[in-house]
Amino acid sequence: MKTVVIVPTYNEAEGILTMLDQLLHQAPDVDILVVDDNSPDGTASLVTAHREYRHRLHLLSRLKKDGLGAAYRAGFSWALAGSYDAVVQMDADLSHPPERVPALLGALEHADVAIGSRYVRGGGVRNWPLSRRAISRGGNIYVRLVLGMPVHDATAGFKAFRRAALEEIGAVHSESNGYCFQIENTWRASRLGLRIAEVPITFTDRAVGTSKMTSDIVREAMLRVLTWRWRELAHRPVAVPAEPVEGRCDVAV
């Protein structure tokens, strides 16, 4: 399958080149789209100057920082406008192991959505304090109980989609902007009866850069999950408003 890996960035200059090199080494046949939210640290310039992978590395420069979900929606729109059969999403900080991209794509042979899961047999986390582990585990239990999803890692951000699955779940018209965006697309796929596979990964906490997680992001996730469930119980359809994509696309050559 012709594949593009979408990597959103904001102030990832310290590690972006290492991540790109590892990804292109581990998955030599994929294209990469970096979606940069106008990083003041020069992340976009580093990507543009990375000449080694001409024609395989692309940059979508957005006008401002307005959330992880918005960045991914822009990336999904770009990918769906092209001829890609599969789309992978992953973080720029090497918390998602590049060597597991082939395994995610392999899972798409029998699934519509493949999730890089920390919470299935063979998966795990590394370099996380006990408090962070408890928050992550508790958040996943909360999401699974409220929404009734048969997915062990509902908050995972390392995923692969068949093109048809992205189109069917309406990913480019999703509602969330923070990390809740990860939950929303998995929930939509589950409700539509799409085939979801969980592939074990080891999540490693970032070694460089700064985490984008905030209490507001956690609060958004908790409230939206409750809202989605209330809508289901009230038999109200989930709104999928269209959102314009801001930015320009440059090819790094």
N, C-alpha and C positions, 0 to 999 in steps of 0.2 A: 504494500500500500504506500502511495506517496504521502509522506508525513511531514507536518510542521510542528515544532515544539515552541510553544508560546511562553516567554519568560518576562513577567512584568518587573520593572525596576524603578526604584527611587533611591538615590544615593547609595549605589552598590559598586562604586568605582574600585573599592579595595579588593573585591573578589570576582568581579564579573568576567575578566579575561580567563582566570583559572577555571571558572565554571564552564565557560564556552569551550575551552580547549578540552576539558574532560568529557563534556557531552559529545562533541564532534568525534572524539576518539572512540567513545563507547558505542555511539550510534552513527556510524559514518555515512549512512544513507539519508539522514533526515535533513530538512531545512530548519532554520531557527529564526523566529521572529522575536526580537527584543522590543517590548512596549515600554518606553521610558516616559515618565510623567514629569518632564522638564527638570531633571535632577540638577541641582546647583553644583554638585561635586564633579560634573563632567563625565558621568557614566556614558551618555550618548556619544560623546566624542571618542571615547575609547572603543566603543563598538564600531563606529564608522571607520576608525583607523585600523581595525583588525583585518588586514588585507589577506591573510593566509587562506581564508575560506571564502574567496570570491564567489558570488552567485548563490551561496548557500546561507548566508547570514544577512538578515534584513532588519531594518530599524523602523519602528513606528514611533515618531516623536509626537507626544501629546502636549497640549498647551498648559496643562496644570495638573497638580496632584488632587484627584478627587475620588480616591478609593480603589481598592483591589478589584472589586466587581466591575467598575467602569473600565479599568485597564483591560481586564479579560474580555469584556464585551467588545471593546475595540479590536482586540486581537482575533476574537472569533469571527467578527465581521470581515476582517481582512482575509482570514483563512478560507471562509466560505465563499468569498468572492473569487478565490483561486481554484485550482484543480486538485486540491488535497483530498485524499480518501480518509485520512485519520488526523486527529489533532491531539497533541499532548500538552498539558499545562503543568508547570513546575516552578518552584522558587529559584531565585538567583543566587542564594547563599550557600548552596551545596548541602542544605538540610535534606533535600530529596536526592538520593543517590543516582547519578547519571547512568551508572551501569545497570540499573533496573529498567531503563526505558525499553530495551528490547523485550523484556519480560512482559511489560504492559502491552506492547504492541502485539506480542504473541497471544496474549489473552483475548485480543479482539478477534481472533479467528473463530471464537465461539461465544463472544459476548459483544454487547453494544457499547458498554462502558466498563473500563477497567480501572480499579482504584488501587493505588499504592498504599497498602494498609499496614499500620503499626500494630493492630490488635487482632490479627489472625495468627495461627501457628506459623512460626518462623519469622514473624515481625517483631519490632521492638523500637525502643528509643535509646539514645546515647547522649550523655552529658546534660541531662535534665535533672534539676533538683527535685526532691520528693514533692514539693508544693506544686510544681508545674505538671508533674505526672498526675497528681490527684485532680487538678483542674481539668486536664485533658480527658482523663478517664471519666470524671464526673459529667463533663459536658457531653461526651458521647452517650453515656447512659441516659442523660436527660433527653437528648434528641431522639434516641431510639424508643424511649418509653412514650414520649409525647406524640411523636409522629408514627410510631409503629413500623419503623423501617427495619428490614432484615439485613442491615449492613453494620459491620462491627466498627468501622472507622468512618462515621458519617461526616466528620469535620475535616477529612483528608483533603489536601490541596494538590496532591500528586495524582493526576488522572489522565486517562486516554479515552477518546471518544471516536466512534465511527462518525463519519460526516452526517449520515442520516440521523443518528441519535442526537447530535447537536441541533439539527434542524427541528427534530420532533419535539424536543423539550423546550424549544424557544429560548435557548441560552442567551442570545443577543438581546432579548427583551426581558431578562430577569429583573427582579426588584431590588436585590440587596447590593450593598456596596462594600461592606467589610468582609471579614472572614466568613460571615454568614452566607456569602455567595457560594462557598463550597457546599454548604448544607443544602441550599436551595436546588442546585442542579441535580444532586443525588436524589433528593426527595422527588423532584419532578420525574426523573427517570424511573424511580421505583413505582410511583403512582401510575405511570403509563405502561407498566409491565415490561419495561426493557430488561434485557439480560445484563446483570451486573456481576462482574467477577472481582474478587479481592486478591491482589497479588502481594505477598509479604515483602515489606521493606524495613530497613533500619533507618529511622529518622535521627539525624545528628544535629544537635543544636548548632546554630551559626557560630563560626569562629571569628568572623570579621563583620563589620557593619553593626547596625542597630536594629533591634526588633521593632516591627511596626504595630505590635499588639498593644491595645489600650483598653481601659475599662469600658469606654464607650463602645468599642467593637464587641466586647463580650455582652454588654447590655443589649445591643442591637440584635445579636443572635438569639438571646433568650426570649426577647419580646416577639421577634418575627416568627420563631417556631410556634409560640402560643397562638399568634394571629393566624398562621396557616392552618393549624389544627382546628381553631374555632370556625374558620371558613369552611373547612371540610364538614364539620358537624352541622353547620348551618346550610350546607349544600350550596355554598356560594363559590363560583369559579374564581380562580386566582387571576388577578389582573396581570396583563403582560403589556405594559405601555411601551411604545417605541421610544428609543432614545437616540439622538443624533451622535455620531462618532466624531470626536474632535481630534485633529492631529494631521500629520502628513507622513507619508511613507518614503523612506530613503533606502536605497540598497547600499550596504557597506562594501565598497570596492576599493 
